Amino acid sequence: MNPRLPRQVPLWLVAGALFAARWVTAAELVVCPGCPLASVQAAIAAAAPGDTVRVQAGTYREGAIVVDRPLTLLGEGEPVLDGAGQVEILSIRASDVTVRGFVVANSGMSYVRDLAGIRAEGVTDCTIAGNRLLNTFFGIYLAEVKACTVEGNAILGAAVAETSSGNGIHVWNADHVRIRHNRVQGHRDGIYLEFVRKALVEDNASERNLRYGLHFMFSERIEYVRNVFRTSNAGVAVMYSKQITMRENLFEDNWGAAAYGLLLKDIADSDIWGNRFRRNTTGIFAEGANRVSVTRNRFERNGWALRIMANSMGVVFAQNTFVANTFEVTTNGTRSFNAFLENYWSEYRGYDLGRDGIGDVPHRPVKLFALLVERYPPALILLRSPFLELLDLAERVLPILTPRVLADHRPLMRSAS
């Protein structure tokens, strides 16, 4: 027994005192162009664990900067870390690191290495917040991290081709990640997640990216809340994932031959609730989706509101609003294993004699012409011809070719959202 420790002092109290003493003694190192410490890397090398390195305004061209110990790297007056188009600018290789308040500009570009403005790899409890990243190959890159936060950053790329550009926020093989209040544009994918478990992606704006505003694969237990995905060439793709929640997001103005507001590819056990799909080529394209709830969303002025492939099963569409879409629903099969219940359809021509807000006759959202276009895309050139209006009218009166099972038997008379 240590004679200097009285028996009555609990070990947890001693440990707490030692922890507190560690941070009480934390120092602050100041970096500026005319200071004794004029180099960010030199200040990091001089810092002890828990210290703060405060970098004042100026431009710092130091090549690749490495943070190899737990500390806070704080920019005042938006100091610029400039990679001169040659290097990965800032690499975090220790846990408990915070980087805040910098302009990170001009990283190198490579066809064999994922060079980033800021990279954190193999660490825990990192925070990258309140920075601006300009003209970087990859913006913020997280690999094999746990409990990291990316918050309040502006990531503005200048990508012109997918082959020579990276992603704005790239996360690979991570747990418990938070991506909040960021603005991303001008990259290949705005936000990319792969092999991620339990993450929150909230209140971000991802716009004008070359491919997807959001792209994630092989992930589970992810929440996407109140994000804006606008004007990307292919929209948003959710692939090979499960237990996904997407609520109160805006999918807008994603136009192109292969563009979607939201692509669901082989996902399961997920919830899509309270989102808005406006002016996309396709609102939702679902292929191999299973046990998905699509509830209280609004589909407005899309080319196709929904394209549901025949290999999707157990998808429930309930209390959604469909307004002024060119095609409400289309499919590539004659059978459906999905359900439509109590949705509002602006093209519904039924009636409500009981005045209970529910239409008395079913609504069949699949037009015959929509099926023809699904099988023969060049037929779309006939879209506004008078013949097609007669064809759809005849099919509505006597449906013999469209899937009879794909119908909403309780259509709403008023908008649900």
C-alpha positions as CSV (number, residue, x, y, z in Angstrom):
1,M,0.0,0.0,0.0
2,N,1.3,3.5,-0.8
3,P,1.8,5.2,2.6
4,R,1.2,8.6,1.0
5,L,-2.4,7.9,0.2
6,P,-4.8,7.7,3.2
7,R,-7.1,4.7,3.1
8,Q,-10.2,6.9,3.2
9,V,-9.4,8.7,-0.1
10,P,-11.2,6.9,-2.9
11,L,-9.1,6.0,-6.0
12,W,-11.7,7.6,-8.3
13,L,-11.2,11.0,-6.5
14,V,-7.4,10.8,-6.9
15,A,-7.8,10.0,-10.6
16,G,-10.2,12.9,-11.1
17,A,-7.7,15.3,-9.4
18,L,-4.9,14.1,-11.6
19,F,-7.1,14.6,-14.7
20,A,-8.1,18.1,-13.6
21,A,-4.4,19.0,-12.8
22,R,-3.5,18.0,-16.3
23,W,-5.8,20.5,-17.9
24,V,-5.1,23.3,-15.4
25,T,-1.5,23.3,-16.5
26,A,-2.5,23.4,-20.2
27,A,-0.6,26.2,-22.0
28,E,-1.5,28.5,-24.9
29,L,0.9,29.0,-27.7
30,V,0.5,31.9,-30.1
31,V,1.5,31.7,-33.8
32,C,1.7,34.8,-36.0
33,P,4.0,35.9,-38.9
34,G,6.1,38.2,-36.6
35,C,5.9,36.1,-33.4
36,P,8.7,34.0,-31.9
37,L,6.6,31.1,-33.1
38,A,5.9,31.8,-36.7
39,S,5.2,28.2,-37.8
40,V,2.1,26.2,-37.1
41,Q,4.0,23.0,-37.3
42,A,6.7,24.3,-34.9
43,A,4.0,25.3,-32.4
44,I,2.4,21.9,-32.6
45,A,5.9,20.3,-31.9
46,A,6.3,22.6,-28.9
47,A,2.9,21.9,-27.5
48,A,2.1,19.5,-24.7
49,P,-1.1,17.3,-24.7
50,G,-4.1,19.5,-24.0
51,D,-2.5,22.8,-25.0
52,T,-4.1,25.3,-27.4
53,V,-2.2,26.5,-30.4
54,R,-3.7,29.9,-31.3
55,V,-2.9,30.9,-34.9
56,Q,-3.4,34.6,-35.8
57,A,-4.3,36.0,-39.2
58,G,-1.8,35.5,-42.0
59,T,-1.0,33.0,-44.8
60,Y,1.0,29.9,-43.8
61,R,2.6,27.9,-46.5
62,E,4.3,25.1,-44.6
63,G,3.6,22.1,-46.8
64,A,1.9,19.1,-45.0
65,I,1.0,20.0,-41.3
66,V,0.6,17.0,-38.9
67,V,-1.2,17.1,-35.6
68,D,0.3,14.2,-33.6
69,R,-0.9,15.0,-30.1
70,P,-4.2,16.0,-28.4
71,L,-4.6,19.7,-28.6
72,T,-6.9,22.5,-29.9
73,L,-5.8,24.3,-33.1
74,L,-7.6,27.6,-33.1
75,G,-7.6,30.2,-35.9
76,E,-8.2,33.8,-35.2
77,G,-9.1,36.1,-38.1
78,E,-9.3,33.2,-40.5
79,P,-5.6,32.4,-41.0
80,V,-4.9,30.6,-44.3
81,L,-3.2,27.2,-44.5
82,D,-2.2,27.1,-48.1
83,G,-1.1,23.8,-49.7
84,A,0.1,25.6,-52.9
85,G,-1.6,22.8,-55.0
86,Q,1.0,20.3,-53.8
87,V,0.2,18.5,-50.6
88,E,-2.5,17.2,-48.1
89,I,-2.7,20.3,-46.0
90,L,-3.6,19.2,-42.4
91,S,-3.5,15.6,-41.1
92,I,-4.9,14.7,-37.6
93,R,-3.1,11.6,-36.3
94,A,-4.0,11.9,-32.6
95,S,-7.3,11.6,-30.6
96,D,-8.9,14.6,-28.8
97,V,-8.0,17.2,-31.4
98,T,-10.1,20.2,-32.3
99,V,-9.4,22.3,-35.5
100,R,-11.5,25.5,-35.7
101,G,-11.4,28.8,-37.5
102,F,-9.1,28.3,-40.5
103,V,-9.1,28.8,-44.3
104,V,-7.7,25.6,-45.8
105,A,-6.9,26.2,-49.4
106,N,-5.3,24.7,-52.5
107,S,-4.5,21.1,-51.6
108,G,-2.7,18.8,-54.0
109,M,-4.6,16.7,-56.6
110,S,-3.6,13.1,-57.3
111,Y,-5.0,10.2,-59.3
112,V,-3.5,7.6,-56.8
113,R,-3.9,9.3,-53.4
114,D,-6.9,10.8,-51.8
115,L,-5.3,14.1,-50.8
116,A,-7.5,16.3,-48.6
117,G,-7.7,19.7,-47.1
118,I,-8.1,18.2,-43.6
119,R,-7.8,14.4,-42.9
120,A,-8.4,12.6,-39.6
121,E,-7.4,8.9,-39.6
122,G,-7.5,6.2,-36.9
123,V,-8.5,8.7,-34.1
124,T,-11.3,9.2,-31.6
125,D,-13.1,12.4,-30.5
126,C,-12.0,14.8,-33.2
127,T,-13.8,18.0,-34.0
128,I,-13.4,19.9,-37.3
129,A,-15.6,23.0,-37.0
130,G,-16.0,26.5,-38.4
131,N,-13.5,26.3,-41.2
132,R,-13.5,27.3,-44.9
133,L,-12.0,24.9,-47.4
134,L,-11.3,26.3,-50.8
135,N,-10.1,24.5,-53.9
136,T,-9.3,21.2,-52.2
137,F,-9.3,17.8,-53.9
138,F,-11.1,16.1,-51.1
139,G,-12.4,18.6,-48.5
140,I,-12.6,16.8,-45.1
141,Y,-11.7,13.2,-45.0
142,L,-12.4,10.9,-42.1
143,A,-11.1,7.3,-42.1
144,E,-11.4,4.7,-39.3
145,V,-12.5,7.3,-36.8
146,K,-14.9,7.2,-33.8
147,A,-17.0,9.9,-32.2
148,C,-15.9,12.7,-34.5
149,T,-17.8,15.8,-35.4
150,V,-17.7,17.9,-38.6
151,E,-19.7,21.0,-38.0
152,G,-20.2,24.5,-39.5
153,N,-17.7,24.3,-42.3
154,A,-18.0,25.8,-45.8
155,I,-16.4,23.5,-48.3
156,L,-16.3,25.1,-51.7
157,G,-14.6,23.2,-54.6
158,A,-14.0,24.0,-58.2
159,A,-14.4,20.6,-59.7
160,V,-14.9,20.4,-63.5
161,A,-14.7,16.6,-64.0
162,E,-15.5,13.5,-61.8
163,T,-12.1,11.9,-62.6
164,S,-10.1,14.8,-61.3
165,S,-12.2,15.7,-58.2
166,G,-12.9,14.3,-54.8
167,N,-15.7,14.5,-52.3
168,G,-16.5,17.4,-50.0
169,I,-17.0,15.4,-46.8
170,H,-15.7,11.8,-47.2
171,V,-16.2,9.3,-44.3
172,W,-15.0,5.7,-44.5
173,N,-15.3,2.9,-41.9
174,A,-16.4,5.1,-39.0
175,D,-18.6,4.9,-35.9
176,H,-20.7,7.6,-34.2
177,V,-20.0,10.5,-36.6
178,R,-21.9,13.8,-36.6
179,I,-22.0,16.0,-39.7
180,R,-23.9,19.1,-39.0
181,H,-24.5,22.6,-40.4
182,N,-22.0,22.3,-43.3
183,R,-22.2,23.9,-46.7
184,V,-20.7,21.8,-49.5
185,Q,-20.6,22.6,-53.3
186,G,-18.4,22.1,-56.3
187,H,-17.1,18.6,-55.5
188,R,-17.7,15.1,-57.0
189,D,-20.0,14.0,-54.2
190,G,-21.0,16.6,-51.6
191,I,-21.2,14.1,-48.7
192,Y,-20.0,10.5,-49.1
193,L,-20.2,7.8,-46.4
194,E,-19.1,4.1,-46.8
195,F,-19.1,1.5,-44.1
196,V,-20.4,3.9,-41.5
197,R,-22.3,2.9,-38.4
198,K,-24.6,5.2,-36.4
199,A,-24.2,8.6,-37.8
200,L,-26.2,11.9,-37.8
201,V,-26.2,14.1,-40.9
202,E,-28.1,17.2,-40.0
203,D,-28.9,20.7,-41.4
204,N,-26.3,20.6,-44.2
205,A,-26.6,22.2,-47.6
206,S,-25.1,20.2,-50.5
207,E,-25.5,21.9,-53.8
208,R,-24.1,22.0,-57.3
209,N,-21.9,19.0,-57.1
210,L,-20.8,17.0,-60.2
211,R,-22.4,13.7,-59.2
212,Y,-24.4,13.2,-55.9
213,G,-25.3,15.7,-53.3
214,L,-25.2,12.7,-50.9
215,H,-23.9,9.3,-51.6
216,F,-23.6,6.5,-49.1
217,M,-23.1,2.7,-49.2
218,F,-22.8,-0.3,-46.9
219,S,-23.9,1.7,-43.8
220,E,-26.5,1.3,-41.1
221,R,-28.3,3.2,-38.4
222,I,-27.9,6.6,-40.1
223,E,-30.1,9.6,-39.7
224,Y,-30.4,12.4,-42.3
225,V,-32.4,15.3,-41.0
226,R,-33.3,18.7,-42.5
227,N,-30.6,18.7,-45.2
228,V,-30.8,20.5,-48.6
229,F,-29.7,18.5,-51.6
230,R,-30.0,20.7,-54.6
231,T,-28.8,21.0,-58.2
232,S,-26.5,18.0,-58.4
233,N,-26.1,16.0,-61.6
234,A,-27.4,12.8,-60.1
235,G,-29.1,13.8,-56.9
236,V,-28.8,11.5,-53.8
237,A,-28.0,7.8,-53.7
238,V,-28.6,5.4,-50.8
239,M,-27.2,2.0,-51.6
240,Y,-26.7,-1.4,-49.9
241,S,-27.7,-0.1,-46.5
242,K,-30.2,-0.7,-43.7
243,Q,-31.9,1.1,-40.8
244,I,-31.8,4.5,-42.5
245,T,-33.9,7.4,-41.4
246,M,-34.4,10.4,-43.8
247,R,-36.7,13.1,-42.5
248,E,-37.5,16.7,-43.3
249,N,-34.9,17.0,-46.1
250,L,-35.3,19.0,-49.4
251,F,-34.5,17.3,-52.7
252,E,-34.7,20.0,-55.3
253,D,-33.7,20.7,-59.0
254,N,-31.7,17.5,-59.6
255,W,-32.2,17.2,-63.4
256,G,-30.5,14.9,-65.9
257,A,-31.0,11.7,-67.9
258,A,-29.9,9.7,-64.9
259,A,-30.8,12.1,-62.1
260,Y,-33.0,11.4,-59.0
261,G,-34.0,13.3,-56.0
262,L,-33.4,10.1,-54.1
263,L,-32.1,6.7,-55.4
264,L,-32.8,3.7,-53.2
265,K,-30.7,0.7,-54.2
266,D,-30.9,-2.5,-52.1
267,I,-31.8,-0.8,-48.8
268,A,-34.0,-2.3,-46.1
269,D,-35.8,-1.5,-42.8
270,S,-35.8,2.3,-43.4
271,D,-38.0,5.3,-42.9
272,I,-38.5,8.2,-45.3
273,W,-40.7,10.8,-43.6
274,G,-41.6,14.4,-44.1
275,N,-39.3,15.2,-47.0
276,R,-39.9,17.5,-50.0
277,F,-39.2,16.4,-53.6
278,R,-39.4,19.3,-55.9
279,R,-38.5,19.7,-59.6
280,N,-36.4,16.5,-59.9
281,T,-36.2,14.3,-63.0
282,T,-37.4,11.5,-60.6
283,G,-38.5,12.1,-57.0
284,I,-37.7,8.6,-55.7
285,F,-36.3,5.7,-57.7
286,A,-36.5,2.4,-55.8
287,E,-34.7,-0.8,-56.9
288,G,-34.5,-3.7,-54.5
289,A,-35.9,-1.7,-51.6
290,N,-37.5,-3.8,-48.8
291,R,-39.5,-3.0,-45.8
292,V,-39.4,0.8,-46.3
293,S,-41.9,3.3,-45.0
294,V,-42.5,6.4,-47.2
295,T,-44.8,8.7,-45.2
296,R,-46.0,12.3,-45.3
297,N,-43.6,13.4,-48.0
298,R,-44.5,16.0,-50.7
299,F,-43.8,15.3,-54.4
300,E,-44.2,18.4,-56.5
301,R,-43.5,19.1,-60.2
302,N,-41.2,16.2,-60.7
303,G,-40.8,14.4,-64.0
304,W,-41.6,11.1,-62.3
305,A,-42.7,11.3,-58.7
306,L,-42.0,7.6,-58.0
307,R,-40.3,4.9,-60.1
308,I,-40.7,1.6,-58.2
309,M,-39.0,-1.4,-59.7
310,A,-40.7,-4.8,-59.5
311,N,-38.0,-6.2,-57.2
312,S,-39.0,-3.8,-54.4
313,M,-41.1,-5.4,-51.8
314,G,-42.9,-4.3,-48.6
315,V,-42.6,-0.6,-49.4
316,V,-45.5,1.4,-47.9
317,F,-46.5,4.8,-49.3
318,A,-48.9,6.5,-46.9
319,Q,-50.2,10.1,-46.4
320,N,-47.9,11.5,-49.1
321,T,-48.9,14.5,-51.3
322,F,-48.5,14.3,-55.1
323,V,-48.9,17.6,-56.9
324,A,-48.4,18.4,-60.6
325,N,-46.0,15.6,-61.5
326,T,-45.7,14.6,-65.1
327,F,-45.9,10.9,-64.1
328,E,-47.1,10.0,-60.6
329,V,-45.9,6.4,-60.4
330,T,-44.3,4.0,-62.9
331,T,-42.9,0.5,-62.6
332,N,-41.3,-2.2,-64.8
333,G,-43.6,-5.1,-63.9
334,T,-47.2,-6.2,-64.0
335,R,-47.3,-7.1,-60.3
336,S,-46.7,-5.1,-57.2
337,F,-45.8,-6.1,-53.6
338,N,-46.0,-2.6,-52.2
339,A,-48.9,-0.7,-50.8
340,F,-50.4,2.8,-51.3
341,L,-52.7,4.1,-48.6
342,E,-54.3,7.4,-48.0
343,N,-52.2,9.6,-50.2
344,Y,-53.3,12.9,-51.9
345,W,-53.1,12.8,-55.7
346,S,-53.7,16.1,-57.6
347,E,-54.8,14.1,-60.6
348,Y,-57.5,12.1,-58.7
349,R,-60.8,12.5,-60.4
350,G,-63.0,10.7,-57.9
351,Y,-65.5,11.9,-55.4
352,D,-66.3,11.8,-51.7
353,L,-70.1,11.3,-51.2
354,G,-69.6,10.4,-47.5
355,R,-67.7,13.7,-46.9
356,D,-65.1,11.8,-44.7
357,G,-62.1,13.2,-46.6
358,I,-61.5,9.8,-48.3
359,G,-62.3,9.2,-52.0
360,D,-65.0,6.7,-52.7
361,V,-63.2,5.1,-55.7
362,P,-59.6,4.0,-55.9
363,H,-56.9,6.1,-57.6
364,R,-54.6,4.3,-60.1
365,P,-51.5,6.4,-60.4
366,V,-49.8,4.4,-63.1
367,K,-50.6,5.7,-66.5
368,L,-50.5,3.4,-69.6
369,F,-48.1,5.9,-71.2
370,A,-45.8,5.8,-68.2
371,L,-45.5,2.0,-68.7
372,L,-44.7,2.5,-72.4
373,V,-42.0,5.1,-71.6
374,E,-40.5,2.8,-69.0
375,R,-40.1,0.1,-71.7
376,Y,-39.4,2.4,-74.7
377,P,-37.8,5.6,-73.5
378,P,-37.9,7.3,-76.9
379,A,-41.7,7.3,-76.7
380,L,-41.4,10.3,-74.3
381,I,-41.3,12.5,-77.4
382,L,-45.1,11.9,-77.7
383,L,-45.7,13.2,-74.2
384,R,-48.1,16.1,-75.0
385,S,-49.9,14.7,-78.0
386,P,-53.7,14.6,-77.9
387,F,-53.7,10.9,-78.7
388,L,-52.1,10.2,-75.4
389,E,-54.8,12.0,-73.5
390,L,-57.4,9.8,-75.1
391,L,-55.3,6.7,-74.4
392,D,-55.0,7.6,-70.7
393,L,-58.7,8.4,-70.5
394,A,-59.6,5.0,-72.0
395,E,-57.2,3.2,-69.6
396,R,-58.7,5.1,-66.6
397,V,-62.2,4.0,-67.6
398,L,-61.3,0.4,-68.4
399,P,-57.9,-0.5,-66.9
400,I,-56.6,-3.6,-68.6
401,L,-52.9,-3.1,-69.0
402,T,-51.8,-1.1,-66.0
403,P,-51.2,-3.1,-62.7
404,R,-54.6,-3.4,-61.0
405,V,-52.9,-4.1,-57.7
406,L,-51.0,-0.8,-57.8
407,A,-53.7,1.5,-56.6
408,D,-54.6,3.7,-53.7
409,H,-58.0,2.4,-52.4
410,R,-58.4,5.3,-49.9
411,P,-57.1,8.4,-51.7
412,L,-57.3,11.6,-49.7
413,M,-59.4,14.5,-51.0
414,R,-57.1,17.1,-49.4
415,S,-53.4,17.5,-49.2
416,A,-51.7,15.6,-46.4
417,S,-48.5,17.8,-46.3
